[in-house]
């Protein structure tokens, strides 16, 4: 499914490029083909979700993206969103939602800063910026509707291609080679080592906090436990305030 998803993304980019290069055609003349491609892409992404064996949260994102693409394809084929303004608005929201998904995923991995973080960050920024631009197309450049639709499809094709490139499908143990098993064991050992370092760091911080609390007088920890001033001390304080006044 990884290769099929990447090919679907490449198909999206190709179709989007064709629409951009043929700005004179109307959307209605290509609506059926565009809707059909959307349906196929949605099905491919849903199948990628069902065969994906990685992070559960990313699986949910893949499913959401696939269902959204499928629904858009069905609406286009059923001629429910034939008006130019409706088509561009929905596609702009579609692209922007994919960008938000990628930015959220990048934010969740901001501390590690792996290649996966930068991939999601770049793709997410491109999606959000272009999705936001769609709503201001009449004010800037004023591209033809079919051109905007083509650009939306290109940007989303990049996103689908990226989804395919980041899919990790775990093979059953009985068909794994020795090298694959060694690489998997090394990766698990590295993750365990990183988790152990974080646990040690948290334990040291907790011990330091415990020592600080033990060394701090109780009245400083809780002001309600601080010693109350005597009547004589209170009278002296009041007289000093009167003299200053």
Number of C-alpha atoms within 10 A of each C-alpha: 18 20 12 16 25 23 17 24 25 17 19 27 24 16 20 25 16 15 25 23 13 13 17 12 15 14 19 16 9 12 18 17 15 23 22 17 19 26 23 15 27 27 18 22 27 21 17 23 23 13 16 19 15 14 10 11 9 19 19 13 17 26 19 18 23 24 18 18 24 24 14 23 24 18 15 22 19 13 14 12 17 15 11 15 11 12 19 21 16 15 21 24 18 21 26 25 18 27 27 18 22 26 23 15 19 23 14 12 15 13 9 10 12 11 9 13 19 15 15 25 22 14 22 24 17 20 29 23 14 20 27 16 16 25 15 12 16 12 9 10 8 12 15 17 23 24 22 24 25 25 23 27 28 24 25 27 26 21 26 29 23 17 23 23 13 16 23 15 13 12 11 7 10 6 8 12 11 10 9 13 12 12 12 13 12 12 12 12 12 12 12 12 12 12 12 12 12 12 12 12 11 12 12 12 12 12 11 12 12 11 11 11 13 11 9 10 11 13 11 11 12 9 9 10 10 12 8 9 10 8 9 8 10 11 11 11 12 10 11 10 9 9 7 6 6
